[in-house]
């Protein structure tokens, strides 16, 4: 009892306090424990290293006992124990993080260990037994569904979903049973465990149910509460009640586990929720219930219980584990800021714990870093993703050196993730190295454990197929996809619910590959197989498989569009869009981006069909979605915004709306150049694409200096990228060289054009030798361009070479008869071939054409053009009727020069002779080839005040397709050009209004 001392009144007395030192007493807290062998009757394990931060390192005695002394610690302090014995593992790892007890001798820590080889063998055996039982119950339940009864599709769908969930948790289920230590169970539990181990699953469930754990758990809790209130009760009685509570808690959890394996998920949920509701302060029960809900795809409810678990967590490892799982859920829901916050919190804790206890927490650091890598990759933050994956890999590879059985699978997982990242960054050699490392591990593990690792082998082969496809190495891609398909189809025979979706995925990828190889029949077959599977699965499980149906329909749309089967393409795209828009109504975060993708593809289709207003509408819808998404997630959606702006630029350019095209291209370029500053590997190719398109636009505007500048920038990027990745970027180098050639040709700089075309041809020839399917058709395009240059600038010494190239092009193109582009190229080749066969007859014409191109005066151009016409007329009327088209075209060209000289009547006569010749016979395709001559005829009539006749021509032709646009754009462009030349008429404004309607 404290007493008050009397107050001393001191007068005239000063006290000086001299630094009095008080001695410091060091406190120490003991932790006593022992190590036993699993399922051995508590057989002790000696020579186990036991240590912890701020404690002495020790080794267990022959009796398995150890004693740790924590200097300066008090009871209740949280500590983590590190335990090691070579080739052994700890079974009850959760016990290694604890609060130091007040009475260490009566609260000994029991650590259970097992030889790793024994543990793995037992776990694999249990896993196979559980899977066999699950499949047996699945088949039984499937047969029990009356497929004649209404609503059976949903019952089958629900059953398949449940099967997939269980199969995804097989390792977790096997681990739960493998971690059981029979020495810690009472006789009732041992009997139930024995029944389960013998495969008598139903008997095990019945026995556990007979324990009436809900009722007895509540009773034991109530009795224990009374004991706490009555201090006279003996501790032995309290301990008995504690053990009774623990027994019924264990039994309820095991009942939930066995209920899951019998597809009785509702019972499992009820058992776990019962535990949480009856003891709202128990972290373990709350976390386990949240995890169960997570795996049942009850994500919102799972998040609520994880958050409740966070409030109950008493140790940092529990906090970190919960934050990591929350991060995964937030990432899956595309709630990236919340995911990043959760992962970062978890990582901070694990890294701090790993500094003092690396053996226990470095694996968790690696797991969280791997998850962060996935998050950053989803956000397109590739440098941060690489940093996270690299840290995870460094840890896992180091751990795998001493414990390969435990950590090699994780090494393979991170290598696979790195492969995906490197591929996204276009760093193909690094991607190949990562995938190959993952594949080597998975294939080696699959030799001894095929059930677990063959699916991973197939997954990695599929990823390799994607990589080889991106590198244009089609034979290797086909080989990889075929291997993946063989495994997945074999697994699907015995387990269709789990592996048929993977079969469909590989078939879809094969379809993309065959399409790239121009093997459209095989592509259609592969897509159709994928679609058949997805549509069948979607009938019973629409939530899971309708997105895959939409994806495959979208791919089919791309295939049909490539084949010019526009009606089928529109049908496929429309089906995809209908699904995505419906899904986006209830889940916009997941599906709005897919709506935008399909709208973008529809825009491309409408553009190909010359339905420009519909194309603009589709692109605009895609852009609206992508710009809105980019406001909150620019890293993920700004690249898509740039892509749509680029496509809009192409559309406006085709419509001759050059200012709008320029504006769209520059917006795309601004985004791509900005992204390329921090991530050049991914976005520099896109920068080059936009520069190339700008070059085409400037060339169309006759702004040749700007066109040259844009092409040169594109070429610089492509050539630099091709040095380290030739397979991917040499084709782009060739494309840009061809465009440069066309620019130089337009400038009449024929030597420079020849140089550029020749460089492109050299690349195409070299690539076609090793990969003909990918490059032969483009080689023919280069040959055609060289032929057209020879036609414009005939050089006798080049003709033999040109003839050889044209012959080669015919041989190549004949192998691909069903491809629309091939048909166009073949027409050019045949025209050039016929042209050059008559080259001696045409040499005088070629000389005149060269003069015409150099002439500035329209009066002189008319004179030269009349000489060209007379020479063609001579050829046509003297045994060379094939030149009728050239004669008609030149008559129309003459009319244009006559218009520029205001010789309107003469222009009318020239065009009428071109359209309806009286001095020569038409060829079969003459009318279609010369239809464009009506543009000049309409102008000649208009400027002679023959408005009605001109109006009729404009009305008939204005909306017809012409030069990737319609005649309307050409009509307006011609009026603009004549107006610039000072040639106008009062009726021009009326025609402009007519055309714009």
JOQUINOR-V532082 format. One record per helix or strand of 2 or more residues. SS is the DSSP state (H for helix, E for strand). FROM is the first residue (numbers start at 1). TO is the last residue. If there is no record, write none. Layout:
SS_FROM_TO + SS_FROM_TO
//
This chain:
E_28_37 + E_49_51 + E_58_59 + E_65_71 + E_78_80 + E_82_84 + E_88_90 + H_93_96 + E_97_99 + H_104_106 + E_109_115 + H_116_144 + H_152_168 + H_170_178 + H_182_184 + H_187_197 + H_201_210 + H_213_229 + H_235_261 + H_265_278 + H_283_295 + H_299_312 + H_316_332 + H_336_356 + H_358_378 + H_382_402 + H_404_424 + H_428_448 + H_450_470 + H_474_494 + H_496_516 + H_520_540 + H_542_562 + H_566_586 + H_588_608 + H_612_632 + H_634_654 + H_658_678 + H_680_700 + H_704_724 + H_726_746 + H_750_770 + H_772_792 + H_796_813 + H_820_837 + H_839_854 + H_858_876 + H_881_900 + H_904_915 + H_926_942 + H_947_957 + E_961_962 + E_965_966 + H_967_980 + H_988_996
//
